[in-house]
Amino acid sequence: MTGRVCPVPGCGATARAGHAMCRNCWSMVPRESQRLVYGTWRAVRADRTMAAVVNYREALAQAVNNVLARPGDYDQRGAT
């Protein structure tokens, strides 16, 4: 599988190409935050402006923080 390491600290699983996170971590992100990540990524693809990139990175950082804030789920990450 091609991809990169999931951006969630401590995960270490592979995020598939074109995906923000590994499947396991992404499932822990609330739907509202997922929609924000998708929406900001579409804006990056359409606008290609630095402002769009900054918005996407902020949305992704919030999604990562959502995963890290899930109590008791830390040991289950990376088990995909």
Buried (B, 14 or more C-beta within 10 A) or exposed (E): EEEEEBBBEEBEBBBBEEEBBBEBBBEBBEEEBBEBBEEBBEBBEEEEEEEBBEBBEEBBEBBBEBBBEBEEBBEEBBEB
